[in-house]
Amino acid sequence: MLLRVGQQPGKIHWKTFLRTAVPLAAIVGLFTGANVLVAWLFLLPGSVMFAIYMYRRRWPALLKPFEGAKLGACTGLASFGFFAIVITIKVITDPAEYRHMVAQAIQDALARNPTPEAQQMVQSLFSGTTGVVLISAMGMALVLAFLLVIGSVSGALAARFSRQKAP
């Protein structure tokens, strides 16, 4: 394996990776913000694997699964950034629709749990603006965790299966 000038084994060259990963993360983030299920299940792992493939072509050093997981998590984090931008634009442009959507989610949760104590607790908790903010924050945290986990796992797998064979 030939190393380029300045290339060290075991070091990730982030600039090379981010040139490919950021545009792919933008696509994933936009589709995730549009609630397209394909983005959650196929587009993110596919974009991570493609970004690692392109990185390996441009920077052919040995890539360990842990390093691939870091690259995948970076792509997931960038995807979350674009997702957050899309959601923020949705909330700013039509806050009434967003509030209605959150209220509908709360009503669905209440319908699944018919005990009066639980319904009373949820209604008191989510009666004001605090409930919308709490639900939004929990949803954003869940999306972030999901994108990081899926990105890390697919990055580790891509690095594991893209190792160069010994000559």
N, C-alpha and C positions, 0 to 999 in steps of 0.2 A: 504494500500500500504506500503510495507516494503522498507525502504531506506538502501542502503549499507553504509559502513563506508566511510565517506568523501563525501557522496552524499547529495546535498542540493536541495530542491525543487526549480524549476525555474532556475537552472544553467545547462548549456549544458556541458557535458563531451566530449570535442572535440577529445581527443585521441581515445576514443571508437568509435566515429562517423567516424573519418578519416580513421580508419583501413578498414572500408567497403567502404567508399565513394571514396577514391582516386583510387583504381583499377577500379571502375565503371566509374569514371570521365575520366580515361585514355582510356577506351573503347569508350566512347562518343566522346572524343576529336579526337581520331584516325578516327572514322567514319565520324565525322563532317569535318575533314580535307580532307577526301576522297570524300567530297560532296555527301554523301549518305543522301537522304532526310529523310529516316526512322530515322536517328540519331536526326534530328532536331525536328521531330514531336512526336516520340514515345520513343526513346531510352533514352533521357534525363529525361523526366518525369518518365518513368519507373525506371530508375536507382535511381532517387531521392526518389521515393516512397519505393523502395526496401531497400535503405540505411537507411531510417528512420524506416522502419519495423525492420531491423536487429538491429539498435540502440536501439529501444524500447524493444527488446527482451533481450539485454545485459544490458541495463540501464533503468529499468522500472519506471522512474519518470514521473510525469505529464508533457506533452509536449504541450505548447500552440501554436496556429497557427503562432504567430509572431516568436517563436523559430524555428518552422518548416520552416518558410520562410528564416530565417538566415541559417539553415542547407542546404536548397535548393540552396540559393545564393552561399554558399560556394562550393557546388558541381558544380554549373554552372561556377564559377570562376576557379576551378581546371580543368574543361573540357576545358575552354578557354585556359588555360596554355598549355595543351596537343595539342590543335588545333593550337596554335601559333607555337609550335615546329614543327608540321607537315608542316605548310605553310612555315616556314623558311627553312626547308630542301628542299622543292619543289623549292623555289626561288634560293637557293644556287646551287642545282644540275643542274637546267636548267633555267637560267635567261632569255634566248631568248624565250622559250616557255611561261614563265610567262608574259613577256612583250607583246608577241603576244596575249595572253588571255586578258590582260587589254586593249590593243588596239582594240580588237574585241568588248569588252564591250562598249568602247567609241563610236565605229562606230554604234553599235546597238542603243545607246542613241541618236546619231545624226540622225539616220534614223527615230526615233520616233518623233523628233522635226524638221520639215522641214523648219522652218524660217531661212533665211540666217544670220540674226544677231546672233541667238543662235548658229548656226553651226560655225560661225567665232569665237565667244567667246570661245566655247568649244575647237576648234582646237588650238587657241592661248594658252589657258590655259594648254592643255595637249600635247603640241608639244614636250616638252623635258622630262627629267627624273622627273621633279617636278610633272608632271601629274600622272605618275605611282606611285610615292610615295604618292601623295594626294589620289588617288583612293584606294590604299592599306590601308592607314590609316583609311579612311572612312569605308571601308569594314570591317576592324578589329574592329572598334568601333561599327559598326552595329551588328556584330556577338557577341561581348561581351555583348551588351545591350540585345540582344535576349536571350542569354544563361542565363543571370542573371534574366530576367523577367520570363522566362519559369521555371527556377529552383526555384525561389521564390514562384511562384504561386503553382507549384506542391508540394513544401515542406509544404506550409501552408495548402493545401488541405489534404496532407497525415497526418499532425499532427492533423488536425481537426477531421478526420474520424478514427484516431487510438487511440483516447482517451480511457482510461480505464473506464469501467463502475463501478459505486459505488457498494460496496458489499451489 
